[in-house]
Structure formats: C-alpha cells, structure tokens
C-alpha cells in the first residue's frame, strides 16, 4: 500500500497484463482442483486426469544421474544449446530409431523439456499479427506461446471426420499465405492418431509451397501399440522443426529434458532465443538422458504396461455400450461420450462417489475455431497413468456408472 493525497491509503495496482488476463484457467489446474475436492470428502479418486506418469524413472537412469552429480560438480552454468555428448546421443538415437542422420552441432538443441521449447519457439519466428496454425484440441503452449509472441492462433479442428488429422485442403489460401508456423502432433494428443507416411510427405510439400515452418511435436512417438510411428524428419529437413521429450519415453517428466531438431537455420535461430531466456538444462540431467537414450528395454516394458492399461479400460468402457475408441498410440483414451451428453456432464458423472474417476472434459482441452466449433466437445480424455491395479479397480467401478 502507498499513501495517497490527503493521508488516504492507496492499493498498488497489480493487474496482470492483457495477455495474461486473456487466458482462461489452465485445464490441468482445474483437474488438480477436482482431485483435491474428492479427497477433502474422504473419497479416494483414481486420477486419469493429468498425463503425468506415476511409475518411477528406471533405476539405471537415476544411477547415472547420481554419478553425474559428482562428475559435473564444478561444471558451472550448462550450455544453452546442450552438452555435445547429449546432442550426439540424440543424433545417434535418430539414426537407430528413424534412419535419420542429424548433425549434432547444427541440427540439435537441448531444451528444458518440451513445454519450454514449444512455448518459446514462436519468439524466434513470429512477429506481431503473424498467424500460427494450431490444432484443437491440442497442447495449450502452441497457442499460448503464439499469444505471448504477439501472434494470432488460427485454430484448425482435429475431428473424427478427418481421421483426427489436420485437413490441409480446408486451410483457406489467405490463412496459409499469412501463416508463419503450423503445429502438428503425431502421435496425436489426445486422440492417439498416428500420422501415416503419405500424410507427413504431403505436409512437408504443403509447408514448402506455402512458405510455412512445420513444427512437429513428436513427444509420444515411443508410446505406440502397432507399427512404430514415423518422424517427419524422415521426409525432409528444410523448414522443419521437431520437438521431443524424455518425459513419456523414459518416465522423466520431472527431470525437464528434451530437444528440438531439424533445419539447421531454424535451430540456429532457436539457439539465439534460448540464449536470451534460459541457462540450459543441467548437465547432470543431460548425462542421465543420454544414458536413457541408449536403452530400449525399459521403453518396451512401459509400452506394454500402457497397452495393458489401455485394453482394461477400453474393455470396461465398451461394456457400457460406449463407442470403442481404442487409440493407436499415446497414453490417452479419447473417449466419445454417450449420445446427447456433453464432455463436462460425462466427466461429472464419472466423479460420482461410487465411481470417483477423474478425467478431463474434451471441451476444456479445445479452443473454438473461427466457425465457433469446439471439436473437443463430446469427448473425455483418460490419461493412462494410474497403475494396472488401479486401472482394474477403475474398470470395476465403471460397472456402477449411470449413463
């Protein structure tokens, strides 16, 4: 408080910026509040709301981190771009996993998890008023990073009618002409759709024809249940940037480590953004992540665990007469609600004390398109993060659900 004229007391105005005031609640904050409300009533909910794996990070990764703490005890500030050994580990993994050759010096940059990179990326490429094509439903930092860079998000619906892929032919010519970036998620969160090779090739062509940078969020490529998903970098490099994370692949959400790879010109500009925003991921964490990238055994084990949980949950949901929404990939089930029931209504029914399952209404994960459509309406998202035992319990509780 400060003294005003005449001896009165004036409260300092701490209203947030226009950008901050324009944002609604972050969907996952709302989910956390639901969980706390149930617990306050003495009910133990099973939380399928937030996509944060509950399994421990594998021991060999933790052991490498412990050793690296001493190894890099006097290393000082970490490299903005990432330690050379970490970027080499990323490049080696791309060669083994996708058959893609990357120059670790010029085509890979470390990030503090995927969210930091996704949110800040627009700062290097978007000027005030520029358009960014954003899928909806989709990861909120696509549009919020655009907003903070003073660009404008143009939302394109991710709907079953288009096989949960961006319909490139439906993007107006004027929008394509003004767009600086287009965001694609494959495998898609939350629908589980994997973009096939022909689609990725067509997207690369579209980006070149429209002079649009294609930003491909591939953070879920290692959680799949059929054929391994492809990386867009298998089909080109020019004008492409891929965003990856160790969070889902190796249960390292709390470690905050990932990378961006692609066109060397794009990577160079993003390095400049990072130099002015952060001090890089801690070197000892990079060492643990590099060790994790050498091993696929733990990834296969987690993939099979997610498959088991997916199958238990889908079987219980379809037994209720709901549409079979078995995902191809990711750790989500994008479940169609009963006819005539909104996403929020269905999520609320799942919170009934005899069921007590926390989910995320699809409408909360979606922004309205220019035509007023909320493509997440009519769906709820289950994140397959509870244990197998908890998932079995959830399946049993679903027998009590009143549709």
C-alpha positions, -999 to 999 in steps of 0.1 A, spaced: 0 0 0 11 36 -6 -1 69 10 -24 89 -12 -32 126 -12 -50 137 20 -34 109 40 -55 81 25 -41 47 16 -40 36 -20 -35 -1 -30 -9 -6 -57 -25 -18 -90 -11 -53 -97 -35 -62 -125 -19 -87 -149 -10 -79 -185 -37 -80 -212 -21 -112 -225 -23 -129 -191 -59 -116 -184 -70 -131 -218 -61 -166 -207 -86 -189 -191 -77 -214 -165 -51 -240 -175 -71 -272 -179 -48 -293 -158 -50 -269 -129 -88 -274 -129 -83 -312 -129 -60 -309 -99 -87 -290 -80 -112 -318 -87 -89 -343 -72 -84 -322 -41 -122 -318 -37 -128 -355 -38 -101 -361 -12 -115 -335 11 -147 -355 11 -128 -386 22 -131 -402 -13 -100 -418 -29 -103 -409 -66 -85 -427 -94 -68 -399 -113 -69 -403 -151 -69 -365 -154 -33 -353 -160 -9 -371 -182 19 -374 -157 33 -410 -155 33 -423 -119 59 -451 -125 94 -443 -111 121 -433 -135 141 -465 -142 169 -472 -117 198 -472 -143 188 -436 -153 187 -425 -117 221 -441 -110 237 -423 -140 223 -390 -126 238 -397 -92 273 -403 -107 269 -373 -130 263 -350 -100 299 -357 -89 312 -358 -125 299 -323 -132 302 -309 -97 322 -279 -109 307 -276 -144 291 -242 -138 262 -230 -160 251 -255 -185 254 -249 -222 225 -231 -237 224 -255 -267 231 -286 -247 263 -305 -240 280 -320 -271 277 -356 -256 239 -351 -252 233 -337 -287 254 -366 -300 232 -391 -281 201 -375 -296 216 -378 -331 226 -414 -326 191 -423 -314 176 -407 -345 199 -428 -366 188 -460 -349 151 -452 -344 143 -434 -377 172 -439 -400 177 -401 -400 212 -386 -399 215 -354 -379 245 -331 -373 245 -328 -335 264 -295 -338 239 -277 -360 207 -296 -362 200 -304 -325 195 -282 -295 187 -293 -259 155 -280 -242 142 -279 -207 115 -304 -215 92 -300 -245 69 -273 -230 97 -247 -227 107 -252 -263 71 -252 -276 61 -221 -257 93 -201 -265 97 -212 -302 73 -185 -315 95 -158 -301 121 -165 -327 98 -166 -357 65 -148 -351 61 -110 -354 30 -91 -341 0 -101 -361 15 -132 -378 -7 -163 -379 1 -196 -364 -20 -226 -374 -28 -246 -343 -47 -279 -339 -75 -280 -315 -78 -300 -293 -41 -297 -287 -13 -288 -264 -20 -254 -249 15 -239 -253 11 -240 -291 -14 -211 -288 -2 -195 -256 33 -192 -269 19 -176 -300 -1 -152 -279 29 -141 -258 49 -136 -291 20 -113 -301 9 -135 -330 -26 -149 -336 -36 -185 -334 -58 -199 -363 -74 -230 -349 -79 -260 -371 -102 -288 -358 -90 -323 -351 -121 -343 -357 -131 -379 -365 -144 -368 -399 -108 -360 -409 -93 -391 -392 -81 -368 -365 -56 -351 -389 -53 -315 -400 -72 -311 -432 -47 -292 -452 -71 -286 -481 -95 -268 -456 -70 -242 -447 -80 -210 -465 -54 -197 -490 -53 -164 -472 -46 -181 -439 -18 -202 -454 -3 -171 -470 -1 -153 -436 10 -183 -415 45 -184 -402 41 -218 -384 19 -248 -384 18 -272 -354 12 -309 -358 12 -335 -331 20 -371 -341 11 -394 -324 -17 -370 -317 -25 -359 -282 -52 -365 -271 -67 -386 -299 -39 -412 -303 -39 -408 -341 -6 -416 -358 1 -395 -390 10 -420 -417 40 -415 -441 19 -402 -470 4 -376 -448 37 -365 -435 51 -362 -470 21 -341 -481 26 -318 -451 63 -313 -460 52 -303 -495 25 -280 -482 50 -263 -460 73 -256 -489 45 -245 -512 31 -220 -486 65 -210 -471 53 -221 -436 76 -236 -410 62 -270 -399 66 -276 -362 61 -313 -354 55 -323 -318 67 -359 -316 68 -363 -278 47 -395 -280 65 -415 -307 76 -441 -283 42 -449 -268 26 -469 -296 7 -502 -299 11 -511 -336 36 -501 -361 62 -476 -348 53 -440 -357 75 -421 -382 93 -388 -377 86 -361 -402 124 -357 -405 124 -390 -425 108 -369 -453 128 -337 -453 148 -312 -433 141 -278 -449 116 -257 -430 110 -285 -404 114 -284 -366 107 -315 -344 101 -313 -307 109 -342 -285 110 -350 -248 122 -377 -224 91 -373 -203 69 -400 -218 96 -423 -233 115 -428 -201 91 -416 -173 112 -384 -168 85 -358 -166 100 -341 -135 135 -341 -150 126 -314 -176 148 -325 -205 141 -327 -243 153 -313 -276 145 -296 -308 159 -310 -341 156 -301 -378 166 -274 -403 200 -260 -392 188 -225 -399 158 -229 -376 179 -245 -349 204 -216 -351 176 -190 -345 161 -210 -317 195 -212 -300 195 -174 -300 161 -174 -284 173 -198 -257 204 -178 -250 183 -148 -241 157 -168 -220 173 -196 -200 206 -211 -190 201 -246 -204 192 -280 -189 215 -291 -161 244 -311 -174 240 -339 -149 204 -344 -162 216 -344 -198 240 -372 -188 211 -392 -174 190 -386 -205 219 -396 -228 221 -428 -209 184 -434 -212 185 -429 -250 209 -458 -253 184 -483 -239 151 -496 -254 143 -523 -230 127 -500 -204 108 -483 -232 93 -516 -244 83 -525 -209 65 -492 -203 48 -495 -237 35 -530 -228 22 -516 -195 4 -488 -212 -11 -514 -236 -24 -535 -207 -40 -505 -191 -55 -493 -224 -71 -527 -230 -85 -530 -195 -101 -495 -197 -114 -498 -232 -130 -531 -225 -148 -516 -195 -160 -486 -214 -172 -506 -244 -190 -530 -220 -211 -499 -210 -222 -495 -247 -198 -466 -254 -181 -463 -287 -148 -482 -290 -121 -456 -290 -90 -477 -288 -60 -455 -295 -31 -463 -319 -6 -446 -296 0 -422 -267 -10 -427 -231 -46 -414 -237 -80 -427 -244 -101 -401 -262 -135 -415 -253 -167 -405 -271 -194 -396 -246 -229 -411 -247 -253 -395 -272 -266 -361 -261 -241 -359 -231 -216 -331 -231 -180 -337 -222 -183 -319 -189 -215 -337 -180 -199 -371 -186 -168 -361 -167 -190 -351 -138 -209 -384 -138 -175 -402 -136 -169 -382 -104 -199 -398 -87 -187 -412 -53 -194 -448 -64 -172 -443 -95 -147 -415 -85 -127 -414 -117 -111 -381 -126 -109 -373 -163 -105 -342 -184 -135 -330 -204 -126 -327 -240 -141 -292 -242 -116 -280 -217 -87 -291 -240 -100 -274 -271 -103 -238 -284 -131 -228 -306 -124 -225 -343 -133 -194 -364 -166 -211 -372 -174 -215 -335 -168 -252 -333 -153 -267 -301 -140 -301 -315 -133 -315 -281 -170 -314 -271 -185 -348 -269 -153 -365 -256 -134 -370 -223 -98 -378 -220 -85 -407 -199 -47 -405 -192 -34 -440 -186 -12 -430 -157 -27 -450 -127 -12 -484 -120 -25 -516 -136 -41 -525 -103 -58 -491 -101 -70 -494 -137 -86 -527 -129 -103 -511 -99 -115 -483 -122 -129 -509 -146 -148 -524 -117 -161 -491 -106 -173 -483 -141 -199 -510 -137 -217 -486 -113 -217 -457 -138 -251 -444 -147 -252 -434 -183 
